[in-house]
Amino acid sequence: MARPERPPGEGEPPRFNLDALAELPAELALGQLPSGRHGLPRSFVVRNQRLRIVAAMLRALPRHGYADTTIGHITEEAGVSRAAFYGQFKSKEECFLATYDLASRWLREGVEEAAAASKEWPTSVRAGVAEALRLLTANPALAHLIAIEAMQAGPVARKRQWACLARFAEMLRAGRPARPELPANLEELLLGGALSVVARQVESDRAEQLPDLETALVECLLIPYLGPEESKRIAA
């Protein structure tokens, strides 16, 4: 997925930009397509409509919540007809899942990139946490989608969230000190707790304060492996 070239943790955090993901011309990306015979390839029109619907879902969720978001809300926000919506998605749930998949993959790739820049496991964890919080802060609608609405959108959405959490757990597990006495699913438990803390912050309309959680989250993720003193030193 397209993202600006910059050292992780430096500069303005990138926005979750559906235009860039589709690599559409700036004058047409996610915009209202010309009416009548415009000569644009059908594949372009379909892709444009799909991404506009996904973007509309992302914008509608914080206002209405998944349960109260209607297809009418989405089509009005996207500027497309109901027929165009059903040409892309069978249901609101399918649209939500497509939106979640795009957003969670974009977030995961950003965190992976930041974590990979650090050679040592503890600093890699710190870099990954810092980047996740930066990206969520810069993209509050995405934070709402991932931290809040995925738990409200039904069992399939929750399974997608668990799968996403499992991918992050693999990242946390890779390179950590060997501690066979610890539970095998400890990383999932730790990250589930971290997600709960993030969700509480987002739901309280304090997403802009997410970076303030960095030190505490890093320390909690490292303590089982490094002990309290070393974890506190690295987190700080």
Summary of the structure (lengths in Angstrom):
residues: 236
radius of gyration: 19.5
end to end distance: 31.7
largest distance: 67.9
contacts: 706
relative contact order: 0.11
helix: 70%
strand: 0%
